[in-house]
């Protein structure tokens, strides 16, 4: 089998004309203080095409006679820098992982480009302009492309991001395997939460049980800033302070995930702090769970998130109406005010808009919720689901979520 990253680069080249080029940067470290940098996160499109996570790399691709030819430019660290920060990736390592044809050093890149550009009348170069909001700072790739255009006015600049986004929406077998691994590690972290959750802890204390266990189990990091929201805090969708004391009788909403080899898991569960749901909590919890199961059952190629969200809203409405909380369907917006889910992959909210039509190979989240501020109850249940040829597979099915499973586990296993 061909190297998966070579296959992905070939898929990109199918959209390019002969002679077209593409330049993608892995990214640079960002300074945090005089003493250190922020943790480096590789440009996900660069990783998708190379499998490399190192900073300060450049991937150059050119389509020649219908084939894509790739050159990788890496840092040539001097001995003094190696003593301080260690070595970077070596040429043979980069070739082994990514199957690029050539590896050169960064200080040769400008000369390399100049030679190519001077040989062509109107060279076309794609850059990765991953911009989701015009208010964000100018990207490094945008600055680089603008400077290049000043030096080579005949240059034609295009954006490769829509092409990569379209490819990344449908996961290959390697990606699905990596997401499964991230979910399995997340499950281990959630089990550790269930074993240790009790009243009078602070939210950040129970969060630490998750963080420790996923790191111990091989995760590189959390997928995002974990949400640990007890009581009324759980009615705030993106509550991340995690600094309140958990009260006896509180429900605690967890929205968290582990990252493994750059792929994310994204799971939400809601647990009783004392190990037992009250009758009211159980009533509301089962409304959310029923809505989630109905949505999952409807997943198949061709369905849209809008259609699935309507299924969620209808079932949440019927559940709340049955218990006398609301009377009219439009009242559901008071207690459920977000979408049913999103695509998942290299990013937690992965590439692909909310209007996307589901295709085989997509991995999506299903996360209905109810947020009832006047009762200080917030409940969300989220699973990660693979769209299959004939329907769906719940990748996170091994993470317990029924009232009975949760109460039984907490009774038997809490420390």
N, C-alpha and C positions, 0 to 999 in steps of 0.2 A: 504493500500500500504506500502511496506517495505521502510524504510529510504533510500533515494537516495544514500547516501554515503555507506551504507551497500551493496546496489546493485552493486555499482561500485567496491567495494572491492571483492565481489563475482565474478565479471567479470574478475578481475585480477587473482583470484585464479584458474580460469579455465585453465590458462596457466602454472600453477605450479604443481609439483608432491607432493604427500603426504610427509610431513616432511620438505618441502622447507619453508624457512623463508624470510621475507623482512623487512628491516629497512629504514625508510624515516624520514628525519629531516625537521622540519618546517623552520629552519634557525635561524640565530642570528643577532642581531643588529650590524651595522658597525659604527665605530667611525668616526665622522666628525671633531670634535675638542675637546679641553679640556672640553668644556661645553655641548656638545650635540652629538647625534648620527644622522646618516642619517635616513630618514623615513623608517620604516621597511616594506619590501615587502615579504610576505610569499612565500615559495616554492610552485609553482602552482600545482605540482603533489601531494604534501602533502594536499593542500586545496581541490583538486579534490577528494581525498579519505576520507576526514574528515569533510570538511566545516568549519574548524577552521583557524583563521587568526593570531593567537598568535605566538610570537617568542619563541624559546627555548622549543619546544615540540618534542617528538619522537613517531612515530607510529611503532609498531612492529606487524607483521602479521605472522601467521604460519598455514599451511594447515594440518589439522588433520582429518583423515578418510573422506576425500573429502570435508570437510568444512573449511572455513577460520575463524580463531580465532584471534581477535585483542586486543592488549593491548596498551593503550596510557600512556605515561610518561609525567608528567607536573611538573612545578616548584612549590616548596613549599616555598613561600616567607615569610621571617620573618617580624615581626611587624614594625621594623625600615624601611625596604625597602618599605613596603606598604605605610608608611607615606610620603615617597619621591616620589614614582612613581606610587602608586596605586596597587590594587590587580590584580593578573593574573586570568586566568580562573580556576574555581573550578571543582572538580570532577564531581558533578552532572550536571553542565553545559556542560562539555565535553561529557558526556554520552548522554545527551538530544539531542545535536546537531548532533553528529557523529554516535550514536548507537554502539560505541565500547563496548566490553563485560566487560573490566576491565580498571580502571585508577589507576596508581601508581605514586609515586614521582620519580623524576630524580635520586636522590641519591641511588635508589634501582636498577637502570638499569644494572650496571656492574655485580652485583651479580646475577641478573635475567638471563643475558646472559650466565654467567659462568656455572650456573647450567644446562642450556639447552645444551650447547656445550659439557660438560663433559659426557653427557648421550648419545651422538651420535658419531658414528664412523667417519662419514665424512659429517658434517653438511653443507648444502647449503644455502647461504644467498644472497638475492638480495639487491642491493643498487641502488639509483637513481643517475646515472652518466650522468647528463644533460650537455654535453659538445659539443658545436657547432664549436669550433675552438681549435686546439691543443695548440695554443699560449696563451690561457687564463690561469690564475692562477689555481693551483691545487684546486679542490673543497674540501670543508669540508668533504663531504661523501667519497671522494677518500682517504684523509688522514686517516679518521677513519677506513676505510676498510683495508688500508695497515697496520695500527697499530694492528688491530685485527688479521690480518693474521700472524704477527710476534708472537703473543701470542698463537695463535691456528693454527699451521702449517697445520693441516688436514682440515682446513676450505676451502670450495669451494665458490668463490665469483662470482656472476653474476650481470648483469645490467638489471634492471627492466624498464629503460627509453624507449626502443623500444616498449615494451608491452603497457605502459601507453600512449605513443605517438599515437599508433595505435587506442587505445580506445578513446582518447580525440579528434581525428579528426572528429568523428561523434558525434554530440551534442544530448543529451537527452532533454526531454521537459523542464526540469528545466533550463538547460543552455540556450536554445532558448529564454525562458521567460526573463532571466537575460540580454541577449544581446538586446532584444527588449527594456527593461527598459533603458539600457545605450544609445541606439539610441534615444529614446524619450527625454532623458535629453539633449543629444547633440543637438537635434532640437531646444530646448528652448534656448540654448546658441547661436546657429546660428541666430535665430530670433533677439536676442539682438544685435548681430553684425550688422545685416541689419538695425536695427533701429538707430544705432549710427555711422555707417561708413560715413566718409566725408573726403575730401581732407585736407591736412595740419596737420592731426593727425600723431603721430608716430605709427609704427606697434605694439609696445608693449602696447600702449594705447587702441587700439581696441581689442587686445588680452585680456585685463583685463575685458572687458565687457563679454566675453565668460567665463572666469574663475569665475567671480563673480556669474553669473547666474547658472552655473552647480553646483557649491558648494551650492548655495541657494536652488537648486532643489533636493539635496540629493546625488550628486556624491561624491565619496571618493576622487577622484583626476581626472586629465586628463589622458587619455590613454597613452600618450607619450608627449614629448616636442612639443608643438603646433608650426606649421609652419604658419606664417603670412608674406607673401612675396609680396611686391608691385613692379609693374613695372619690371625692369630687374632682380630683386631678384627672381622673380618667375621662372626664367629659371634655377635656381639652385635647384636640386631635394630635397635635405635635408637642405635647408636654415633654420637656427633656431636662428639667431642673433636677428631678430625682432626689430631692432633699427633704421630703416630708416624712414624718413618722407614720408608720402603718398602724392603723387602729384595729382593735378587735372587732370583727364583723365587716371590715372593709372587703370589697372586691379589689383586686390588684390587676390592672391591665398591663400586659407585657407585649411590646412590639420590638422584636429583636431578630438578629440573624448573625451567622458566622460567615466569614469570607475565607475561601480556600482557593489558592491559585487564581486569584482575581475574580472568582465567581461567587455570587452572593446567594444567601438564603434570606427569606423575609417572612417571619412567622409571628402571628399574634395569638396569644392565649390570655384568658382571664381566669384567675384563681381566687378562691376565698382565703383570706389571710389566716383564718383559724381552722381551715380544713373542711368546713361545712358551709354550704350555701343556705341562706335563709330561704323560706318558701317564696318570697317575692323575688329574690335574686335568681332562684332556680326558674321561676316563671319567665322572667325577662331573658335569661340566658338561653333557654330552650327556644324562644322566638328567634333569636339571632342564629342559633345553630340550625334550626329548621330552614331559615332563609338561605343560609350558606349551602346547605345540602341541595336545596332546590336549584340554586344557581349552578353548582358543580354538575348536577345531572344534565343540565342544558348545554354544557360545553361540547363543541364539535367544530370541525372546519366549517367556515362560512358564517358563524355567529359573530355578532359585534358586542363590544363592551356595553354599548347603549342598551341593547336588548337584554343583556344579562343584568344590568342595573335596574331595569324595569321589573324583572323577576324578583330581585331583592326587595325593591320598594313595595311591590304588591304583597309579598309574604310578610314583611315587617308590618305593613299596614293592617293586614288581616289579623296578625297576632296581637297587636296593640288594641285593635278594635274589640277583639274577643274578651280582653281583660278590662275593657272600659277606659283605657288611657286616652284614646282618641275616637272620633266619630267619622270624620271625613278623610279621604285619601290624601288630600293636599296637606293635612296636618303632619304627615310623616316627616316632612322637611324640618320640623322642629327637633327631631330626635335622630335623624340620619341625614347627614349633610355632606357626604363625600361620595366619590365614585366607588364602583364595586371592586376595582383592582387596576393592575398595570402589568406591563411586560417585565420580565425578570431575567437577568443575565450578568454581564460584566458590570452593569450598573444596577442598583436596586430598582430605580425607576428607569428601566432600560429603554434603548432607542425604540421608536415607534410611537405614534400618537395614540390618543385615546379613541380615535375613530377607526382604528385599524380593524380589518376583518381577520378573524382568527384563521390561521393556517396550521397544518400538521407540522410539528416541530417547534412551535412557539411554547414558551414557558410563561405562565401568567399567575397572578395572585388572585385569590377570591377572599374578600375581607369585608363583609357586611358588619354593621355595628349599630348599637343604640346608645345614645348619650343623653341621659335624663338628669339634668342638673338639679331639678327640684328634689330628686330622691338621692342625689350624690352617688349615682351609679353610672359607670361607663363600661360597656362590654363590646369587645371586638374579637372575632375569631377569623384567623387568616391562615390559609393553606396555599401551597405552591403546586400548580397543576400543569402537566404536560398535555398539550393538544395532540391527540393521536389521529391516525387515519380514520378511525371509526367513532371517535369520541374523546376520551380523556383518561389520564392516569394521575391520581393524586400522589405526588412525589413525597409528600409529608404525612402520608396516612399513618405512619407509625408513631406520631406524636399524639398522645391521648387528648381528648377534648370533650367527651360527654361528661355530664354531671356525675354520673355513677363512677366512671373511670377515675375522675379526678379525686373524688371523695375517698374512694377505696385506696388509691395509691397514697394519698396524704395520710390516711389513718395508719397504713402499714409501714410507711417508709420515712416519716418525718423524724429528724434527729431530736 
